[in-house]
Each structure stands twice: as structure tokens, then as C-alpha cells.
Amino acid sequence: MVLFFRGIHLFSGTYDHHINVWDTNTTQVVMDFKMPGKVYRTAMSSLATSHMLIAAATEDVQVRLCDMATGAFAHTLSGHRDQSHSQLGRRPPLLKRSTTKVG
């Protein structure tokens, strides 16, 4: 199971081919996306203000964008040659600031 939390929603992507969107106030599933295979990762942009898309990496070598506003798939990203165990949801490495003066 892959969990991702944003605001009042918790997303769970599972090997039973579903992404469930949970309302943390009511502890109820408020949306369910049926995926074509096991869900390896889910992510959602913390910076997005104009959409509510959940990115899902699945065993069928696709990354799908699930739209919470419509309950449908917004887009499918193809081109992977193997299962997508991608960097979805991972933070980029922090750059270390140097305090050494030059000159």
C-alpha cells in the first residue's frame, strides 16, 4: 500500500488495482479510481492550485493522472519499458550551501 496525504485527503494506492481517496474528517472513501494493475506509487503536487490530479505509477508501465474534480483519468503517460517504480512523490535532494568565501 502507498499512502500520500494532502489537506483533508489521504490517498491509498494498493496492489488490488485501486486508488482510494479518503476524507480524513469522516474516515470514509470519497472517490475510487479503478486502475489496470497494481499501484506502486501515488503523488500529488503540493504546489498545484488549478487542479487536483493524482499521479499513479502502475505495473502496466504507464503513469496515469487521475482527476479528482471529474473522477476520471485526465492523461496517461506512456513510454516506460518496465514497471514504473518512479520518483513520484519523492523530494529532490537539498543543495548544501557553502559558507566558504572565495577570493
TITOR-835448 format. One line per 3 residues: number of its first residue (from 1); their letters; for each residue x, y, z of N, C-alpha, C. Coordinates in nm, 4 decimals. Layout:
N
NUM> a> X,Y,Z,X,Y,Z,X,Y,Z; ...
***
This chain:
103
1> mvl> 0.0845,-0.1171,0.0000,0.0000,0.0000,0.0000,0.0894,0.1238,0.0000; 0.0486,0.2234,-0.0775,0.1185,0.3502,-0.0845,0.0245,0.4568,-0.0320; 0.0692,0.5340,0.0660,-0.0141,0.6393,0.1235,0.0442,0.7752,0.0907
4> ffr> -0.0419,0.8720,0.0643,0.0003,1.0091,0.0378,-0.1057,1.0993,0.0979; -0.0633,1.1991,0.1739,-0.1571,1.2856,0.2449,-0.1487,1.4273,0.1913; -0.2654,1.4883,0.1684,-0.2700,1.6289,0.1287,-0.3988,1.6906,0.1805
7> gih> -0.3856,1.7916,0.2645,-0.5029,1.8615,0.3171,-0.5903,1.7690,0.3986; -0.7170,1.7578,0.3603,-0.8084,1.6675,0.4313,-0.8181,1.5321,0.3631; -0.7396,1.5117,0.2579,-0.7477,1.3863,0.1831,-0.6241,1.2996,0.2023
10> lfs> -0.6495,1.1724,0.2120,-0.5446,1.0710,0.2174,-0.5669,0.9806,0.0970; -0.4604,0.9520,0.0231,-0.4695,0.8681,-0.0959,-0.4027,0.7356,-0.0665; -0.4680,0.6274,-0.1003,-0.4051,0.4964,-0.0844,-0.4071,0.4245,-0.2184
13> gty> -0.2895,0.3883,-0.2647,-0.2763,0.3094,-0.3861,-0.2375,0.1689,-0.3447; -0.3056,0.0691,-0.3989,-0.2863,-0.0664,-0.3491,-0.2635,-0.1668,-0.4614; -0.2205,-0.2844,-0.4210,-0.1989,-0.3927,-0.5171,-0.3303,-0.4533,-0.5659
16> dhh> -0.4435,-0.4117,-0.5084,-0.5730,-0.4629,-0.5566,-0.6301,-0.3752,-0.6686; -0.5433,-0.2933,-0.7298,-0.5760,-0.2157,-0.8503,-0.6660,-0.0954,-0.8235; -0.6565,-0.0358,-0.7068,-0.7403,0.0799,-0.6749,-0.6581,0.1925,-0.6152
19> inv> -0.7042,0.3141,-0.6419,-0.6608,0.4313,-0.5662,-0.7850,0.4801,-0.4945; -0.7787,0.4826,-0.3640,-0.8900,0.5336,-0.2843,-0.8531,0.6708,-0.2307; -0.9486,0.7615,-0.2362,-0.9327,0.8943,-0.1783,-1.0190,0.8970,-0.0533
22> wdt> -0.9540,0.9193,0.0596,-1.0222,0.9160,0.1893,-1.0393,1.0582,0.2420; -1.1522,1.0851,0.3024,-1.1743,1.2093,0.3750,-1.1300,1.1827,0.5185; -1.0296,1.2558,0.5642,-0.9753,1.2282,0.6978,-1.0685,1.2753,0.8096
25> ntt> -1.1631,1.3622,0.7782,-1.2594,1.4051,0.8805,-1.3651,1.2989,0.9064; -1.4083,1.2299,0.8004,-1.5147,1.1303,0.8148,-1.4626,0.9867,0.8114; -1.3368,0.9703,0.7752,-1.2712,0.8394,0.7565,-1.3444,0.7518,0.6552
28> qvv> -1.4059,0.8156,0.5563,-1.4782,0.7444,0.4510,-1.4070,0.7612,0.3169; -1.4200,0.6610,0.2312,-1.3700,0.6722,0.0942,-1.4657,0.7632,0.0181; -1.4120,0.8713,-0.0403,-1.4965,0.9657,-0.1133,-1.4799,0.9519,-0.2646
31> mdf> -1.3762,0.8798,-0.3079,-1.3550,0.8571,-0.4503,-1.2696,0.7327,-0.4672; -1.2985,0.6573,-0.5734,-1.2254,0.5338,-0.6003,-1.1919,0.5291,-0.7491; -1.0631,0.5176,-0.7795,-1.0191,0.5029,-0.9178,-0.9784,0.3578,-0.9392
34> kmp> -1.0405,0.2907,-1.0339,-1.0049,0.1524,-1.0697,-0.8891,0.1591,-1.1686; -0.7764,0.1003,-1.1301,-0.6558,0.1035,-1.2118,-0.6401,-0.0293,-1.2853; -0.5628,-0.0312,-1.3956,-0.5466,-0.1542,-1.4734,-0.4458,-0.2523,-1.4144
37> gkv> -0.3810,-0.2146,-1.3057,-0.2833,-0.3041,-1.2449,-0.2491,-0.2573,-1.1046; -0.1526,-0.3243,-1.0434,-0.1074,-0.2867,-0.9096,-0.0589,-0.1420,-0.9107; -0.0869,-0.0704,-0.8029,-0.0423,0.0680,-0.7898,0.0838,0.0685,-0.7045
40> yrt> 0.1943,0.1151,-0.7648,0.3217,0.1170,-0.6941,0.3477,0.2494,-0.6236; 0.3011,0.3599,-0.6803,0.3226,0.4914,-0.6200,0.2092,0.5855,-0.6538; 0.1802,0.6750,-0.5592,0.0879,0.7850,-0.5854,0.1533,0.9133,-0.5389
43> ams> 0.1186,1.0224,-0.6048,0.1720,1.1529,-0.5655,0.0770,1.2611,-0.6131; 0.0871,1.3737,-0.5463,0.0086,1.4900,-0.5850,0.0946,1.6125,-0.5588; 0.0917,1.7068,-0.6484,0.1732,1.8266,-0.6326,0.1255,1.9083,-0.5136
46> sla> 0.2188,1.9459,-0.4288,0.1837,2.0312,-0.3151,0.1739,2.1775,-0.3578; 0.2171,2.2081,-0.4802,0.2144,2.3453,-0.5301,0.0957,2.3742,-0.6210; 0.0252,2.2717,-0.6630,-0.0840,2.2890,-0.7592,-0.1978,2.3703,-0.6986
49> tsh> -0.2442,2.4685,-0.7742,-0.3582,2.5492,-0.7302,-0.4744,2.5415,-0.8286; -0.4473,2.4961,-0.9507,-0.5518,2.4965,-1.0528,-0.6043,2.3574,-1.0872; -0.5535,2.2545,-1.0216,-0.6024,2.1196,-1.0499,-0.5883,2.0314,-0.9271
52> mli> -0.6522,1.9164,-0.9323,-0.6445,1.8159,-0.8258,-0.6119,1.6820,-0.8909; -0.4916,1.6699,-0.9458,-0.4501,1.5487,-1.0154,-0.3655,1.4607,-0.9251; -0.3959,1.3323,-0.9263,-0.3162,1.2332,-0.8556,-0.2376,1.1569,-0.9616
55> aaa> -0.1057,1.1545,-0.9493,-0.0228,1.0756,-1.0407,-0.0079,0.9365,-0.9813; -0.0279,0.8354,-1.0648,-0.0209,0.6967,-1.0182,0.0678,0.6148,-1.1103; 0.1709,0.5538,-1.0530,0.2580,0.4632,-1.1276,0.2085,0.3215,-1.1040
58> ted> 0.1827,0.2492,-1.2140,0.1235,0.1163,-1.2035,0.2090,0.0109,-1.2722; 0.1737,-0.1138,-1.2492,0.2514,-0.2254,-1.3030,0.2418,-0.2397,-1.4542; 0.1489,-0.1707,-1.5184,0.1338,-0.1851,-1.6635,0.2223,-0.0871,-1.7418
61> vqv> 0.3270,-0.0393,-1.6818,0.4283,0.0515,-1.7381,0.3716,0.1875,-1.7798; 0.2621,0.2289,-1.7235,0.2020,0.3591,-1.7513,0.1998,0.4418,-1.6227; 0.1997,0.5726,-1.6391,0.1718,0.6639,-1.5288,0.0430,0.7354,-1.5665
64> rlc> -0.0553,0.7263,-1.4799,-0.1853,0.7872,-1.5090,-0.2098,0.9049,-1.4153; -0.2726,1.0078,-1.4713,-0.3136,1.1226,-1.3923,-0.4635,1.1110,-1.3681; -0.5003,1.0961,-1.2422,-0.6402,1.0809,-1.2021,-0.6905,1.2168,-1.1545
67> dma> -0.7999,1.2624,-1.2110,-0.8542,1.3944,-1.1817,-0.9636,1.3842,-1.0759; -0.9375,1.4402,-0.9586,-1.0365,1.4357,-0.8509,-1.1588,1.5212,-0.8815; -1.1438,1.6217,-0.9659,-1.2573,1.7088,-0.9984,-1.3621,1.6360,-1.0823
70> tga> -1.3167,1.5447,-1.1693,-1.4096,1.4752,-1.2590,-1.4279,1.3279,-1.2249; -1.3350,1.2717,-1.1481,-1.3402,1.1289,-1.1177,-1.2933,1.0418,-1.2326; -1.2262,1.1025,-1.3299,-1.1814,1.0298,-1.4493,-1.0296,1.0418,-1.4656
73> fah> -0.9759,0.9646,-1.5594,-0.8343,0.9762,-1.5928,-0.8162,1.0987,-1.6819; -0.7242,1.1863,-1.6448,-0.7005,1.3078,-1.7221,-0.5986,1.2849,-1.8323; -0.5021,1.1968,-1.8074,-0.3951,1.1764,-1.9043,-0.3199,1.0487,-1.8691
76> tls> -0.2639,0.9847,-1.9701,-0.1792,0.8673,-1.9500,-0.0420,0.8965,-2.0074; 0.0607,0.8753,-1.9277,0.1984,0.8966,-1.9711,0.2577,0.7618,-2.0088; 0.2927,0.7476,-2.1351,0.3458,0.6213,-2.1866,0.4943,0.6355,-2.2165
79> ghr> 0.5571,0.5239,-2.2444,0.6962,0.5269,-2.2862,0.7902,0.4506,-2.1955; 0.7441,0.4129,-2.0775,0.8281,0.3312,-1.9912,0.8403,0.1917,-2.0520; 0.9551,0.1309,-2.0346,0.9751,-0.0038,-2.0884,0.9538,-0.1114,-1.9834
82> dqs> 0.9488,-0.0701,-1.8593,0.9317,-0.1643,-1.7499,0.8384,-0.1005,-1.6481; 0.8083,-0.1716,-1.5425,0.7177,-0.1214,-1.4400,0.7668,0.0119,-1.3859; 0.6727,0.0976,-1.3510,0.7045,0.2317,-1.3031,0.7164,0.2328,-1.1516
85> hsq> 0.8374,0.2189,-1.1044,0.8666,0.2388,-0.9617,0.9401,0.3716,-0.9544; 0.8752,0.4774,-0.9959,0.9404,0.6041,-1.0241,0.9676,0.6864,-0.9000; 1.0124,0.8073,-0.9244,1.0426,0.9031,-0.8195,0.9207,0.9862,-0.7815
88> lgr> 0.8020,0.9431,-0.8225,0.6809,1.0171,-0.7884,0.6742,1.0410,-0.6384; 0.6512,1.1643,-0.6014,0.6313,1.1958,-0.4612,0.7573,1.2098,-0.3788; 0.8699,1.1832,-0.4384,0.9950,1.1976,-0.3641,1.0462,1.3394,-0.3779
91> rpp> 1.1011,1.3906,-0.2709,1.1551,1.5261,-0.2740,1.2927,1.5248,-0.3391; 1.3244,1.6321,-0.4145,1.4587,1.6386,-0.4717,1.5601,1.6583,-0.3602; 1.6850,1.6183,-0.3827,1.7854,1.6356,-0.2777,1.8086,1.7833,-0.2499
94> llk> 1.8339,1.8141,-0.1247,1.8624,1.9522,-0.0872,2.0041,1.9875,-0.1292; 2.0204,2.1097,-0.1769,2.1535,2.1570,-0.2114,2.2172,2.2137,-0.0861; 2.3421,2.1822,-0.0659,2.4120,2.2289,0.0523,2.4744,2.3644,0.0223
97> rst> 2.4488,2.4592,0.1080,2.5029,2.5930,0.0893,2.6412,2.5997,0.1511; 2.7339,2.6524,0.0754,2.8708,2.6646,0.1235,2.8890,2.7985,0.1923; 2.9623,2.7990,0.3032,2.9914,2.9239,0.3733,3.1345,2.9691,0.3489
100> tkv> 3.2043,2.8990,0.2617,3.3429,2.9331,0.2301,3.3463,3.0540,0.1382; 3.4289,3.1545,0.1748,3.4424,3.2736,0.0916,3.5481,3.2493,-0.0144; 3.5205,3.2978,-0.1335,3.6150,3.2856,-0.2433,3.6854,3.4186,-0.2596
103> g> 3.8207,3.4134,-0.2705,3.8967,3.5351,-0.3002,3.9630,3.5982,-0.1872
***
